[in-house]
């Protein structure tokens, strides 16, 4: 899939605000500060399409990015940030759950975890929920450039065990800085929403 025109389209918090069409969607979900904006930018060869928040937990809405009117990348609110109130956490959780429960255009969930840390209870709950819904998904372990290559195998094993990943599902080490994992993510996306192809051309 070669993307020529990627653009921010709209922000939503409830279903009536979602795009009205049948274009397939890929949703990115993960804890606050796990690097959702960074992975979206790196997959699209753009620096600032998705805004990287200076303050974790700042993103409270769903952002839709239109890729050539063929696909949407959907940036869901980050969860698990400790310094927000229980009320805000509950509202963000409802925003995420409503989207994942109701959106028929959703073809794939990209669940992000930080490769440096054991998945939290919030991560485990999110993974269990995704599995219970039988929605196709992949697990991407971000920030792989922050650890040595010799540590990667051990960290991937820890993530797999903590999330109780089924055989055949293996976290993909990913570095937005070094573009590690870009082709593999696109191959998975193409498998669910495209006819095969290449990662986007630089813009």
C-alpha atoms as one frame of an Amber mdcrd trajectory, in Angstrom:
protein
   0.000   0.000   0.000   1.610   3.231  -1.196   0.259   6.280   0.632   0.557
   9.580  -1.228  -1.668  11.847   0.843  -2.036  11.390   4.597  -3.954  14.030
   6.492  -5.667  14.662   9.807  -9.410  14.590   9.197 -11.299  14.977  12.456
 -11.463  14.476  16.210 -14.327  12.649  17.905 -15.476  11.516  21.332 -18.739
   9.747  20.425 -20.034   7.633  17.515 -22.118  10.349  15.855 -18.885  12.297
  15.332 -17.015   9.451  13.589 -16.428   9.645   9.803 -19.504   8.584   7.832
 -18.226   6.125   5.209 -17.110   2.511   4.829 -13.345   3.087   4.625 -11.469
   0.465   6.706  -9.777   1.574   9.910  -6.709   0.536  11.887  -6.784   1.617
  15.540  -3.752   2.303  17.723  -4.202   1.753  21.441  -1.824   1.806  24.408
  -0.826   3.479  27.617  -0.139   7.178  27.760   3.382   7.999  26.599   3.827
   4.623  24.842   4.433   6.409  21.542   1.195   6.211  19.543   1.764   9.502
  17.746   5.374   8.586  17.028   4.503   5.249  15.441   1.784   6.839  13.295
   4.215   9.510  12.087   6.945   6.976  11.367   4.622   4.624   9.476   3.572
   7.531   7.250   7.028   9.091   6.857   5.732  12.286   8.376   7.254  14.228
  11.249   4.308  16.069  12.739   1.081  14.674  11.292   0.133  13.120  14.623
   1.005  15.476  17.435   3.342  14.109  20.070   2.035  15.374  23.394   4.500
  16.925  25.822   2.299  15.835  28.714   1.353  12.138  29.010  -2.380  11.600
  29.248  -3.176  14.779  27.354  -4.904  13.084  24.427  -8.525  12.682  25.525
 -10.185  12.220  22.157 -10.054   9.993  19.079  -8.102  11.383  16.153  -8.827
  10.093  12.635  -6.119  10.298   9.958  -7.219   9.809   6.346  -4.805   7.962
   4.074  -5.696   8.538   0.414  -9.392   7.925   1.164  -8.431   4.231   1.346
  -7.698   3.769   5.029  -7.941   5.529   8.365  -5.378   5.415  11.143  -7.294
   5.937  14.385  -5.392   7.275  17.398  -7.285   6.311  20.557  -6.805   8.059
  23.929  -3.904   6.783  25.998  -4.867   4.947  29.167  -3.262   4.315  32.535
  -1.740   7.712  33.286  -1.524   7.955  37.071  -1.865  11.717  37.471  -5.408
  12.075  36.203  -8.594  11.694  38.216 -10.641   8.493  38.342 -13.430  10.364
  36.587 -11.205  11.253  33.635  -9.849   7.726  33.471 -13.397   6.396  33.367
 -14.420   8.806  30.620 -11.376   7.952  28.475 -12.061   4.252  29.009 -15.625
   4.723  27.835 -14.449   6.586  24.721 -12.080   3.732  23.834 -14.554   0.955
  24.606 -17.393   2.598  22.685 -15.256   2.941  19.572 -13.930  -0.625  19.728
 -17.397  -2.030  20.445 -19.336  -0.189  17.761 -17.062   0.482  14.800 -17.731
  -2.031  12.013 -15.019  -0.436   9.831 -12.357  -1.502  12.349 -10.176  -4.155
  10.708  -7.121  -4.296  12.958  -5.992  -3.115  16.404  -2.347  -2.249  16.932
  -1.755  -2.604  20.668   1.357  -0.778  21.816   3.474  -1.631  24.847   6.785
  -0.132  25.964   9.482  -2.738  25.364  11.422  -1.514  28.404   8.724  -2.398
  30.924   6.602  -5.357  31.939   3.008  -4.766  30.769   0.880  -3.190  33.479
  -2.491  -4.341  34.799  -4.095  -1.843  32.421  -2.223  -3.409  29.491  -3.284
  -6.884  30.584  -6.912  -5.827  30.878  -6.836  -4.191  27.448  -5.325  -7.298
  25.882  -7.877  -9.576  27.535 -10.682  -7.332  26.308  -9.346  -7.312  22.731
  -9.061 -11.104  22.743 -12.589 -11.490  24.105 -13.951  -9.434  21.218 -12.165
 -11.546  18.569 -10.891  -8.440  16.834  -7.733  -9.010  14.741  -4.761  -7.424
  16.484  -1.000  -7.244  16.714   1.246  -6.289  19.637   3.992  -3.769  18.932
   6.767  -3.203  21.486   7.796   0.431  21.057  11.043   2.244  21.865  13.306
  -0.695  21.014  16.130   1.766  20.337  16.162   2.571  24.066  17.579  -0.851
  24.993  20.492  -2.911  23.706  19.960  -5.542  21.029  20.955  -8.230  23.509
  18.046  -7.242  25.757  15.348  -7.426  23.121  14.765 -11.200  23.201  14.323
 -11.179  26.970  11.964  -8.230  26.925   9.828  -9.764  24.165   9.612 -12.997
  26.173   8.529 -11.091  29.298   5.824  -9.206  27.385   4.541 -12.415  25.808
   4.321 -14.214  29.145   2.735 -11.305  31.001   0.036 -10.815  28.365  -0.423
 -14.597  27.953  -0.077 -14.254  24.205  -1.277 -17.196  22.190   1.105 -19.191
  20.048   1.696 -17.391  16.781   1.346 -13.913  18.292   4.713 -12.355  19.027
   5.368  -8.738  20.014   7.138  -6.840  17.267  10.101  -4.698  18.383   9.607
  -1.213  16.968  11.643   1.976  16.872  10.073   5.134  15.492  13.498   6.776
  15.639  15.247   4.112  13.559  12.199   3.020  11.533  12.654  -0.522  12.821
   9.520  -2.585  12.289   7.849  -0.267   9.764   7.705  -2.833   6.951   6.424
  -5.574   9.247   3.583  -3.396  10.549   2.575  -2.454   7.008   2.643  -6.102
   5.942   0.211  -6.928   8.748  -2.035  -3.977   7.878  -2.059  -4.993   4.214
  -3.087  -8.493   5.237  -6.309  -7.142   6.740  -7.183  -4.087   4.683  -5.196
  -4.133   1.445  -4.166  -6.211  -1.510  -0.515  -6.143  -0.566   2.089  -3.529
  -1.418   4.806  -1.394  -0.011   5.235   1.069   2.821   4.436   4.703   1.975
   6.733   6.713  -0.235   8.579   9.533   1.580   6.738  12.849   1.477
